Amino acid sequence: MSAMEMDPSGEALESNGPKALGSLDQHVLSTLAEVVERVMSFLPSKVLLRAACVCRLWRDCAWRKLKARQRVKWLSTVGAGELNSGGHPLVQVVKEEIEKVYILPELFLYFTDADSLNDHGAHCGPKKAKKRHGLETALSLEKLLPKDCEIVGLTTPGTVVTPMGSASNPPRELEDGDSGFALLFPKISGVKIQKFQFFKDSNNKVFDENILEEAGLKNNPDLRVVLIFGYNTWRHGATRFLNQVLNPLNEKSIIIAGGHVEYLVSFSSQAKTQGTDCIGVVGLALSGPQIQGATVLLDKNVYDEKTADSAMQRLKAANIPEENSLGLMFACVGRGEQHYKKKNIEADSFRKHFPNVPLFGFFGNGEIGCDRVVSGNFTLRECNGQKDNLLHGYTTVMAIIHFGHTK
């Protein structure tokens, strides 16, 4: 005989044996926060956002899960595909993988190689063609990302990439061919990431340091790391401008790492590239007491596996936690295989000492950074008024950045 029962919303449910009871059990389970959160822990972010629209309980559970996901995610390509109308192969990777990402990205920092664009649009000239193709890539990526996600996109002569799948995958130095990577930063408790961009003002020889404060680069006691990238630095006056930006930062005991790229192709979620024809710098200011980092500088005297390994040993001995950390490598285009007469020396050395830290970076037209690890006690060196030379050539800046322990 049929029985009538009421669900929590007050609607009648007709019960006819096991089938009806199964429906009732399913309904009850979907209203238990513990069960809902357990199920949601297996869902990627895009699915969670859809689930959050079902009801208040699901919304609250979904947002709790999203807030708890605070690891930096990466996507990469090592040149398996071919360039097409969609832009660089990285676009296809992002298109396929963004649905599976378990974080909600607030900032999307990406690098693509420039050399693979040489044959596109030759009638426009190589430089114009590469920049145009870079802009097409930027627009394609913008369409795949959340509307409020900030974007910084740069093109470089070559890249350093850890293949997707595992942080322990061997990183690869890719000095030619189609390659690229993207770092996806979620909102991280206790960490503030601010992007910045400064142009050289041809009408004013004096750099206004007040704009550094707006970017979190001055009068910021929580500033720990500055990632900085110069573009159009082949032009007259670039070195002076870069020093004007870097000198105020050099007085702080912070980690500074970066290099000179080919092009800036995106600097907003709308892919606007205002000022890309000027001498300029872009970058990220990473603030928060839980951020830790260290850098070592491999100069021209580091010429073989043994000396490269010694530099990496010092970086390792700085005791930066490896959990929730990234490795960064910014090398001169004159290094790599040409310098060592063997492939992947520096990336392999990094992996030897940091087997579970993914490594990313590029080969560029100059390096920015310094050696901030003291030999002997392996602590971060205080500047004490003595300024480092931050602009280099024919070197490699190797860094590790820790974003804090996750639950």
Secondary structure in CASP SS format (residue, H / E / C, confidence):
PFRMAT SS
TARGET T0000
AUTHOR 0000-0000-0000
METHOD secondary structure of the structure
MODEL  1
M C 1.00
S C 1.00
A E 1.00
M E 1.00
E E 1.00
M E 1.00
D C 1.00
P C 1.00
S C 1.00
G C 1.00
E C 1.00
A E 1.00
L E 1.00
E E 1.00
S E 1.00
N C 1.00
G C 1.00
P H 1.00
K H 1.00
A H 1.00
L H 1.00
G H 1.00
S H 1.00
L H 1.00
D H 1.00
Q H 1.00
H H 1.00
V H 1.00
L H 1.00
S C 1.00
T C 1.00
L C 1.00
A H 1.00
E H 1.00
V H 1.00
V H 1.00
E H 1.00
R H 1.00
V H 1.00
M H 1.00
S C 1.00
F C 1.00
L C 1.00
P C 1.00
S H 1.00
K H 1.00
V H 1.00
L H 1.00
L H 1.00
R H 1.00
A H 1.00
A C 1.00
C C 1.00
V C 1.00
C C 1.00
R H 1.00
L H 1.00
W H 1.00
R H 1.00
D H 1.00
C H 1.00
A H 1.00
W H 1.00
R H 1.00
K H 1.00
L H 1.00
K H 1.00
A H 1.00
R C 1.00
Q C 1.00
R C 1.00
V C 1.00
K E 1.00
W E 1.00
L E 1.00
S E 1.00
T E 1.00
V C 1.00
G C 1.00
A C 1.00
G C 1.00
E C 1.00
L C 1.00
N E 1.00
S C 1.00
G C 1.00
G E 1.00
H C 1.00
P H 1.00
L H 1.00
V H 1.00
Q H 1.00
V H 1.00
V H 1.00
K H 1.00
E H 1.00
E H 1.00
I H 1.00
E H 1.00
K H 1.00
V C 1.00
Y C 1.00
I C 1.00
L C 1.00
P C 1.00
E C 1.00
L E 1.00
F E 1.00
L E 1.00
Y E 1.00
F E 1.00
T E 1.00
D E 1.00
A C 1.00
D H 1.00
S H 1.00
L H 1.00
N C 1.00
D C 1.00
H C 1.00
G C 1.00
A H 1.00
H H 1.00
C H 1.00
G C 1.00
P H 1.00
K H 1.00
K H 1.00
A H 1.00
K H 1.00
K H 1.00
R H 1.00
H H 1.00
G H 1.00
L H 1.00
E H 1.00
T H 1.00
A H 1.00
L H 1.00
S H 1.00
L H 1.00
E H 1.00
K H 1.00
L H 1.00
L C 1.00
P C 1.00
K C 1.00
D C 1.00
C C 1.00
E E 1.00
I E 1.00
V E 1.00
G E 1.00
L E 1.00
T E 1.00
T E 1.00
P C 1.00
G E 1.00
T E 1.00
V E 1.00
V E 1.00
T C 1.00
P C 1.00
M C 1.00
G C 1.00
S C 1.00
A C 1.00
S C 1.00
N C 1.00
P C 1.00
P C 1.00
R E 1.00
E E 1.00
L E 1.00
E C 1.00
D C 1.00
G C 1.00
D C 1.00
S C 1.00
G E 1.00
F E 1.00
A E 1.00
L E 1.00
L E 1.00
F E 1.00
P C 1.00
K C 1.00
I C 1.00
S C 1.00
G C 1.00
V C 1.00
K E 1.00
I E 1.00
Q E 1.00
K E 1.00
F E 1.00
Q E 1.00
F E 1.00
F E 1.00
K C 1.00
D C 1.00
S C 1.00
N C 1.00
N C 1.00
K C 1.00
V C 1.00
F C 1.00
D C 1.00
E C 1.00
N H 1.00
I H 1.00
L H 1.00
E H 1.00
E H 1.00
A C 1.00
G C 1.00
L C 1.00
K C 1.00
N C 1.00
N C 1.00
P C 1.00
D C 1.00
L E 1.00
R E 1.00
V E 1.00
V E 1.00
L E 1.00
I E 1.00
F E 1.00
G E 1.00
Y E 1.00
N C 1.00
T C 1.00
W C 1.00
R C 1.00
H C 1.00
G C 1.00
A H 1.00
T H 1.00
R H 1.00
F H 1.00
L H 1.00
N H 1.00
Q H 1.00
V H 1.00
L H 1.00
N H 1.00
P H 1.00
L H 1.00
N H 1.00
E C 1.00
K C 1.00
S C 1.00
I C 1.00
I E 1.00
I E 1.00
A E 1.00
G E 1.00
G E 1.00
H E 1.00
V C 1.00
E C 1.00
Y E 1.00
L E 1.00
V E 1.00
S E 1.00
F C 1.00
S C 1.00
S C 1.00
Q C 1.00
A C 1.00
K C 1.00
T C 1.00
Q C 1.00
G C 1.00
T C 1.00
D C 1.00
C C 1.00
I C 1.00
G E 1.00
V E 1.00
V E 1.00
G E 1.00
L E 1.00
A E 1.00
L E 1.00
S E 1.00
G C 1.00
P C 1.00
Q C 1.00
I C 1.00
Q E 1.00
G E 1.00
A E 1.00
T E 1.00
V E 1.00
L E 1.00
L E 1.00
D C 1.00
K C 1.00
N C 1.00
V C 1.00
Y C 1.00
D C 1.00
E H 1.00
K H 1.00
T H 1.00
A H 1.00
D H 1.00
S H 1.00
A H 1.00
M H 1.00
Q H 1.00
R H 1.00
L H 1.00
K H 1.00
A H 1.00
A C 1.00
N C 1.00
I C 1.00
P C 1.00
E C 1.00
E C 1.00
N C 1.00
S E 1.00
L E 1.00
G E 1.00
L E 1.00
M E 1.00
F E 1.00
A E 1.00
C E 1.00
V C 1.00
G C 1.00
R C 1.00
G C 1.00
E H 1.00
Q H 1.00
H H 1.00
Y H 1.00
K C 1.00
K C 1.00
K C 1.00
N C 1.00
I H 1.00
E H 1.00
A H 1.00
D H 1.00
S H 1.00
F H 1.00
R H 1.00
K H 1.00
H H 1.00
F C 1.00
P C 1.00
N C 1.00
V C 1.00
P C 1.00
L E 1.00
F E 1.00
G E 1.00
F E 1.00
F E 1.00
G E 1.00
N C 1.00
G C 1.00
E E 1.00
I E 1.00
G E 1.00
C C 1.00
D C 1.00
R C 1.00
V E 1.00
V C 1.00
S C 1.00
G C 1.00
N C 1.00
F C 1.00
T C 1.00
L E 1.00
R C 1.00
E C 1.00
C C 1.00
N C 1.00
G C 1.00
Q C 1.00
K C 1.00
D C 1.00
N C 1.00
L C 1.00
L E 1.00
H E 1.00
G C 1.00
Y C 1.00
T C 1.00
T E 1.00
V E 1.00
M E 1.00
A E 1.00
I E 1.00
I E 1.00
H E 1.00
F C 1.00
G C 1.00
H C 1.00
T C 1.00
K C 1.00
END
